[in-house]
């Protein structure tokens, strides 16, 4: 309780405060608050922890700090539902400083604790968009409600209003270790409205591949990436004519090194067939080899395919030892690959073609260039080999 001296000076202070608050409320959404409710907050009995907040408000009624302190103190004393004092204090603070980040946070937490989920999530989304320093906390709260029944309608409405933090929310969720199912649930409605940046696509796609969900990564890459060129085949960039994207489903190319991996690999221009074409070129130096050289993740549906490519060997010490293989990811199953049929093309080039069968359950695959057997890996090779037009066509 306040002293008699405090009571004598409280009358004029509250009178000034009341005029200011009533004038402010008349232009705000919280205009239903009245002088009597404000006076009740200041005079209601409570624990000693509230005394300093009340004293501060009496001296500075237009300063949100006192109202926020009062709201925080009463919220800590309430273990279940939000107390009326807390709600009223936050409402007054919202009128005095509607876009203050701490006030927004208090409104958000009060709404969520009161069961007003949609309003709480809307305030969290507002805070994330307006205040970058608040975004991570706001994103964390939003993620906690992705499985809530209110989430789909709320998120669709928020995206429909042009929420600028949508992709930042998705990327932060991926970088924070959110489960793949949560990431896809967030991503799908966003992708229907906008393309995603490569960092976001790569983060989620890499997580999907690491968990053996290659089709999910492929779906994301095809539907969300703004940089997927056309036309697109089962083997992306199989003619090596496009610059390597270095993301997800393009080639993962190891350049090697003459004194490290036993080979040097890269995309080079070749004019041996009468025109300048980009080809994959691997040069061997006789040292022990450390694969991989070239790999690409695939998302072939179960069925029968024809796998073909063009190759040219130049003074290769072990002809025919460099081959392509297709493996399931994860490797619990194995595709069936027939022996490659070799046919002369032109200028030392040959066309290789073989049947490929993807079994049911082999939802993701890895196309990998193999450098011979174990002995050849240990002893190394000499010479060079060139590849072009790597294609997989469904029968």
N, C-alpha and C positions, 0 to 999 in steps of 0.2 A: 504493500500500500504506500501511497505517496504521503509525505508530511503535510501538516497544515499550511506551512509556508508555500509548499509546492501547490497545494490546492488553491491558495489565494491568487496565485499568478497564472493558474491554468485557464481561468475563464477568458481573459482577453486573448490569450494565445490561441485557444481553440476557436474563438470567434473569428480571428483572422484566418486561421487554417480552414475553417468551414467555408468561408466565402471563396477562398482560392480553389478548394476542392470542388465545390458546387459549380463554380464557373468552368472548371476544367471538365467536369463530368457532363456538362451540357453539350459539349461538342464531341464526346467520345462514346464508344459502344458500351461503356460501363456507367452510363448516366443514371442508372437505377440506384446506384449507391447514394446514401444520404448521410447528413451530418450525424444523425443518431447512431448509424452503424459504425461510423468512424469513431465517435465518442465511446461506443461500447468496446471497441478494440483497445482503446487507451485506458479504460477504467476497469476492464474485466480482471478478476483475480487470476493469478497464475504463479508459476514458480519464480524464484528470484532471478533466474537466467533472463527473464523478459524485462527486468527493470531498466537496464541500460538502453535497450531498444526503445522502450516507451519514453524514456527521458530524452533521447535523441530526437524522436518524432515531435515531442512537445516543443523543442527548441527550433527544429528545422522541418516543418511539416511538408515542405515542397521538395525535400531531398529524398530520392528513392532509396538511398542507403539505409535509412532507418526502417522503412517499410520492408525492405528485403531482409534486414536483420530480424525484424519481428516475425516475418513469414518463416524464416529458417529456424528460429528458436521454437516457434509453436509446432512446426513440422517435426522437429526432433522429439518433441514431447508426445506426438501422436504416433502410435504404433500401427494403426490400421487405416481407417478412412482419414481423408483430409479434413482437418477441423475448419469450422466456419471462419475462425480468426485468420487462419492461413490463407484461405481462399480470398477473403476480403482484402488482406494486406497485399497479396499478389495482384489483385484486380486494381487497387489504387496505384501500385507501382507501375502497372502497365499503362495507366492513363498518363502518369507523369513522364514516363520514358518508354514509349511503345516499342522502340527498336533497339533498346539496350540489350546486348547479348545475354547478360546475366538475368535480366527480366524475362527475356524469351525462354531461357533455360528453366526458370522457375515456373513460368506458365505451362511449359511442356511437361515438366515432371508432375505438376499439380493435376493437369488434365489426365495424364496416364494413370496416376494413383487413384484418381476419382472414377476411373473406368471410361472416360471419354477418349477412347483410343484414337479415333480419326482426327480429332482436334489436336491431340498430343503429337501424332505423327506429322500433321501439317505444320505445326510449330517447329518440330525438329527439321523438317525439310526447309522451312524458311531460314532457320538459323544456319544450316549448311550452305545455303545459297548466298546469304548476306555476309557471313563472317567466316572467312577461311580458317581462322584460329579455332573456331568452334566445330568445324566440319567433322573431324574424326570422332568426337564424342557423339555428335548428332547421327553420323553414319552408323555407329555402334548401336545406338538405340533403335534406329530404323531396321537394322538387320535382325534384331531380337524379335521383330513382329512379322517377318516374312511369311511365317507359317500361320499367322493369325487369320481368322475368318474375314477380318476387315481389310486385309492387305490388298487383294487383287483389285477391288473397286477403288480403294484409296490411291494405289500406285498408278492405275490407268488414268484416273482423274488428274493426278499430279503431272504425269507425262503429257497429258492432253493440254495442260495449261502452259507447257513449254518450260518445265523445270530445268534450269541450266546446270544443275549439279548431278544429273542422271549418270553420265559416264564416270564422273569422279567417284560417285557412290559405288559403281560396279568395280572400278579398278581398286579402290580402297578395300572393298570386300575381298577381292582376290588376293591382294598383298597382305591382308590380315589373316589369311588362312581359312576363309569361309569354306564349307563343304561344297563340292562340285554341284550338288543338287540345288543348293541355295544360289550359287552363281548363275546357273542356267535359269532358275526361276526369276531372277532379277533381270537377266540379259534378254530373255525372249520378248517381253513387251517393249523394251528399249529398241531392239533391233527392228521391230516393225515400223519404227518411226525415224530412225537415223542409223547411219553407219558408225562403226566404232573405230577408234584409233588403233594403230598396230600394237602399241604397248598393251592395251586392254585385251585385244584378241590373242596376242601371244601369251599373256599371263594365264588366261583361262584355258586356252588350247594346250599349253604345255602341261598344265595340271591334269587335264583330261587324258592326254597321252600317257603321262606318268602313272595314271590309275588304270590304264588299259582301255580307256573309253575313246578310242580313235574315231569312231563315227561321230561322236558328239563334238570332238575337236574339228572334224572335217565340216560338219554342219555349220558350226560357228564361223569357221574361216570362209566358207562359201557365202553365207548369208549376212555376215556382219562386217567383213573387211571391205574398206573402200578401195583397196589396191589390187584386188583379184582381177587379172586381165582376162580377156576372152580371145580365142576360144579356150576352153578348159577340157583336158582329157583326163583319163584315169591316172596317167603319169604327167604331172605338171611340169611344164618347161622341158619336155623330153627332147626337144631339138636344140636346147641350150642357147637359143637366140635371145632370150630375154635376160636382163641383168638379174642376178640371183637376189631374191627377196630376203634371204637369210631368216625366214620366219616359217615356223610350223611345217607346211606341206610343200615347200620348195626343197631343192636339193640342200642337204647338209654336206658340204664339201670340205674335206681336210686338205689344205694345200701341201702338207708334208714338208719335207726339207731334205736336202742332199745328205746331210750328216746326222739326221735324227730318225725319221720314219722309213728310210730306205727308198723313198719315192718323192717325186714332186708332181703335184696335180694342179690343174687349173683349166679354165675355159679359154681356148685359143682359137684364132682364125686359121682356117685351113683352106687352101685352094687346089688341092690335089684332084678334085673332081671337076675342075673347070670353072668353079665359082667360089667366092669366099663365103665360107660357112663357119659358124661357131661350133666347136666340137669340144668334148671332154678329152683332155690329153693327160696321160700319166707317163712319166719318164722314170725308169728304174736305174739304180746306180750300183747294184751288186751287194748292197748291205742288207742286213736283216730288216724285214718289213714289219711295220706296226700299223695295222688297220685300225679304224675304217678309212676308206678313201671317199666314197660317195654313197649316200643313203637318202632315201625319201620315204616318208610315211604315206601309206595308201589307205583307202577305205572302200575296198572292193566288196560288193555284195556276193553272197555265195553263188557259185555257178562256174561255167566253163569259159575260159578266155584264151586268146592267142597273145603271147608275149613275143615281141620282135625288137630287133635293134640292128644297127649297122656298126661294123668294127673294122679297124685296120691295124694290123700288127707290123711294127718296123723293127727288124732285127731282134725280136724277142727271144731270149735264151730258152724259154720253155713255151713253145706255141700252144695256144688253146688253154693255158692255165688260168687266165683271167676270165671269170664268169659272173653272171648275175644270179642272185637267189632271191626268193620271196619267202618270208617267214611270218607266221602269225604273231600278233601282239595282243595279249600275252601269249607265250609260246607253248600253250597246252595242246595245240593242234598243229598239224603241218600241211601246207598246200601240197598238191601233187604237181610236179614239174616234169614233163617229158624231156627226152634228150633233144637238144637243139639241132635243128636242121640247118646246115650251112650251105649257102648258095652264093656264087660269085656275083659281084655287082660291077664295079668299074674302078680302075686306077688303084688296084690293090685292096679295095674295100670288099667286104663280104656282108651279106644279110643273114642274120640268124633268126630263126623262128621256132617257137616251141609251145606246146599246149600247156595250159595252166588251169588247175582246178582248185577253187577256193571252197573249203568244206563249210557246212553249217556250224556256226559258233566261232568261226574265225572272222570276227567283226572288224579287226584292224590288222594291217600288214606293214612290213618293213621291206622295201626293195633295197638290196645291199650288194655292192660290188665286192666280190671275194678275190683275194690275191693268192690263189693256189692252195696247196695242201700245207701241212705243218712243216714238212721238210723245206719246201720252197720259201715259206715265211722265214724260216731260220737262216737259210743260205742266201736269200735274196735273188733278184732277177736282174737281167740286163736288157736294155732295149726300151721300146715305147709301145703304147697301144692307144688308139683313138676310138672314141665312141660318139655316135650320133643317132638321132631319131629313135629314142627309146619309147616304145608304144605298147600299151596293153588294151586290147579290144575284146569286148564281150562277144561270144559266139551266139 
